[in-house]
Amino acid sequence: MKELKVLKTEFYAESSVKVAKILLGKLLVRELPEGRLIGKIVEVEAYGGKDDPASHAYKGRTPRNQVMFGKPGLAYIYFTYGMHYCFNVKAEKEGIPGAVLIRALEPIEGIEIMKRNRQVQEITELTNGPAKLTRAMKITTELNGWDLTIGEKLFICAPPREEKFEIVATPRIGIRVGTEKLWRFYIKDNAFVSVK
């Protein structure tokens, strides 16, 4: 794949809902000693602050969620259910909490490495969920707070060619509050979306 253009801080300094939508179709890149992994972002969820009861930042700043208040374009990665990592991108301006959960990717490059990391052969099962994609791409809390705009280890790029697609908006998955917000977005008819 030709030289990729890394998304800069300004891209992320918008509302989490806007950033969620414009992240669709962008490329998540993970550089490992064994090779470069690339996946197209096909499903996301937006999370706010005190306006969003489903957000980690709903009750204010804590040691766990402090990245959500940091500068735009940081990686917010947390461990959940005692077994899974979830990868989010910090949105909003510094001091305002907001994040976008990356829920699913379409594998583009480094697919054999992803298969080994996940111990799965079926390509549509590799990265079609937030815990699946972090395992496939070896994303852990070691990268929590990582600056996605510097173009090393873990970053997001514009694709070589922008494609046209329809965006579907639904309630977010796995939450019990804030269900009225249609803040889950995915690329319509994409085979790698976690739940249709």
C-alpha positions as CSV (number, residue, x, y, z in Angstrom):
1,M,0.0,0.0,0.0
2,K,1.4,3.4,-0.9
3,E,2.5,5.9,1.7
4,L,-0.4,6.6,4.1
5,K,-1.4,10.0,5.4
6,V,-1.7,10.0,9.2
7,L,-4.7,11.8,10.7
8,K,-3.6,14.8,12.8
9,T,-4.9,16.2,16.1
10,E,-7.4,18.6,14.4
11,F,-9.2,15.7,12.8
12,Y,-10.2,14.4,16.3
13,A,-11.0,17.8,17.9
14,E,-14.7,17.6,17.0
15,S,-17.7,16.1,18.8
16,S,-17.4,12.4,19.4
17,V,-20.5,11.8,17.2
18,K,-18.9,13.7,14.3
19,V,-15.6,12.0,14.7
20,A,-17.3,8.6,14.9
21,K,-18.9,9.1,11.5
22,I,-15.8,10.5,9.8
23,L,-13.6,7.6,11.2
24,L,-15.7,5.2,9.1
25,G,-13.6,4.1,6.1
26,K,-10.3,5.3,7.6
27,L,-7.4,2.8,8.1
28,L,-6.2,1.6,11.5
29,V,-2.5,0.7,11.3
30,R,-0.6,-1.4,13.9
31,E,3.1,-1.8,13.5
32,L,4.5,-5.0,15.1
33,P,8.0,-6.6,14.8
34,E,6.4,-9.3,12.7
35,G,4.8,-6.9,10.3
36,R,2.3,-4.1,9.6
37,L,-1.4,-4.8,10.2
38,I,-4.1,-2.6,8.5
39,G,-7.8,-2.7,8.9
40,K,-10.5,-0.4,7.5
41,I,-12.8,1.0,10.3
42,V,-16.3,-0.2,9.5
43,E,-18.2,0.2,12.8
44,V,-17.9,2.6,15.7
45,E,-19.7,4.0,18.7
46,A,-19.6,7.5,20.1
47,Y,-19.4,8.3,23.8
48,G,-19.8,11.7,25.4
49,G,-19.4,13.1,29.0
50,K,-21.9,14.2,31.5
51,D,-24.6,14.2,28.8
52,D,-24.1,10.5,28.3
53,P,-24.9,8.0,31.1
54,A,-23.3,5.2,29.1
55,S,-19.9,7.0,29.1
56,H,-17.0,6.2,31.4
57,A,-16.8,10.0,31.9
58,Y,-20.4,10.5,32.9
59,K,-19.6,11.0,36.6
60,G,-16.4,13.0,36.0
61,R,-12.7,12.4,35.8
62,T,-11.1,9.3,37.4
63,P,-7.7,7.6,37.1
64,R,-9.3,5.1,34.7
65,N,-10.9,7.6,32.3
66,Q,-8.4,10.5,32.4
67,V,-7.4,9.9,28.7
68,M,-11.0,10.8,27.8
69,F,-10.2,14.4,29.0
70,G,-6.8,14.6,27.3
71,K,-5.8,16.0,24.0
72,P,-7.7,14.8,20.9
73,G,-6.2,11.8,19.1
74,L,-5.1,9.8,22.0
75,A,-5.8,6.1,22.4
76,Y,-8.1,5.2,25.2
77,I,-7.8,1.5,25.9
78,Y,-9.3,-0.3,28.8
79,F,-9.7,-3.9,30.1
80,T,-13.2,-5.2,30.5
81,Y,-14.9,-8.3,31.8
82,G,-11.5,-9.5,33.1
83,M,-10.5,-10.7,29.7
84,H,-11.0,-8.2,26.8
85,Y,-9.4,-5.0,25.7
86,C,-11.4,-2.2,24.0
87,F,-9.8,0.5,21.8
88,N,-11.2,4.0,21.7
89,V,-10.1,7.2,20.1
90,K,-10.2,10.4,22.2
91,A,-12.4,13.0,20.5
92,E,-13.5,16.5,21.5
93,K,-11.1,19.3,22.5
94,E,-8.8,18.9,25.5
95,G,-10.6,19.0,28.8
96,I,-13.9,17.9,27.3
97,P,-14.5,14.2,27.6
98,G,-15.4,12.2,24.5
99,A,-14.3,9.0,22.8
100,V,-15.1,6.7,19.9
101,L,-15.1,3.0,20.4
102,I,-13.7,1.1,17.4
103,R,-16.1,-1.8,17.1
104,A,-15.1,-3.6,13.9
105,L,-12.5,-3.5,11.1
106,E,-12.3,-5.0,7.6
107,P,-8.8,-6.6,7.4
108,I,-6.7,-5.2,4.6
109,E,-3.0,-6.1,5.3
110,G,-1.2,-8.5,7.6
111,I,-4.2,-10.9,7.5
112,E,-2.1,-14.0,8.2
113,I,-0.6,-12.4,11.3
114,M,-4.1,-11.4,12.5
115,K,-5.2,-15.1,12.0
116,R,-2.3,-16.3,14.2
117,N,-3.0,-13.7,16.8
118,R,-6.7,-14.7,17.0
119,Q,-6.2,-18.4,16.2
120,V,-9.1,-18.0,13.7
121,Q,-9.1,-18.8,10.0
122,E,-12.4,-17.3,8.8
123,I,-11.6,-13.7,7.7
124,T,-15.0,-12.3,8.5
125,E,-14.5,-13.5,12.1
126,L,-11.1,-11.9,12.6
127,T,-12.0,-8.3,13.6
128,N,-15.8,-8.1,13.7
129,G,-16.1,-7.0,17.3
130,P,-14.2,-4.7,19.7
131,A,-12.4,-7.5,21.6
132,K,-11.7,-9.5,18.5
133,L,-9.9,-6.6,16.7
134,T,-7.7,-5.7,19.7
135,R,-6.6,-9.3,19.9
136,A,-6.0,-9.6,16.2
137,M,-3.9,-6.4,16.2
138,K,-2.2,-6.9,19.6
139,I,-3.7,-3.7,21.1
140,T,-3.5,-3.7,24.9
141,T,-3.5,-1.2,27.8
142,E,0.2,-0.8,27.3
143,L,-0.9,1.7,24.5
144,N,-3.4,3.5,26.7
145,G,-2.7,7.2,26.2
146,W,-0.7,6.6,23.0
147,D,-0.7,9.6,20.6
148,L,-2.3,8.2,17.4
149,T,-1.1,11.3,15.5
150,I,2.7,10.6,15.5
151,G,2.5,7.7,13.0
152,E,4.3,5.0,15.0
153,K,3.1,1.7,16.6
154,L,-0.6,2.5,16.4
155,F,-2.2,5.2,14.2
156,I,-5.1,6.0,11.8
157,C,-4.7,7.1,8.2
158,A,-6.8,8.4,5.4
159,P,-7.3,5.7,2.7
160,P,-5.5,6.2,-0.6
161,R,-8.9,6.8,-2.2
162,E,-12.0,7.9,-0.4
163,E,-14.9,5.6,-1.1
164,K,-18.6,6.4,-1.0
165,F,-20.8,4.4,1.4
166,E,-24.1,4.7,3.3
167,I,-23.9,5.1,7.1
168,V,-26.4,3.2,9.3
169,A,-27.1,4.7,12.8
170,T,-28.4,2.5,15.6
171,P,-28.4,2.4,19.4
172,R,-25.1,1.4,21.0
173,I,-24.6,-2.3,21.9
174,G,-24.2,-3.8,25.4
175,I,-25.4,-0.7,27.4
176,R,-28.4,-0.3,29.7
177,V,-28.6,3.5,29.8
178,G,-28.3,6.1,27.0
179,T,-30.1,3.6,24.7
180,E,-32.1,6.4,23.1
181,K,-29.0,7.8,21.5
182,L,-28.4,6.5,18.0
183,W,-24.6,6.8,18.4
184,R,-23.5,3.5,16.8
185,F,-22.5,3.9,13.2
186,Y,-21.5,1.4,10.6
187,I,-21.0,1.0,6.9
188,K,-24.1,-0.4,5.3
189,D,-23.8,-3.9,3.9
190,N,-20.2,-4.3,5.1
191,A,-19.5,-8.0,5.8
192,F,-17.2,-7.2,8.8
193,V,-19.7,-5.3,11.0
194,S,-20.2,-7.1,14.3
195,V,-24.0,-7.0,14.5
196,K,-26.4,-6.0,11.7
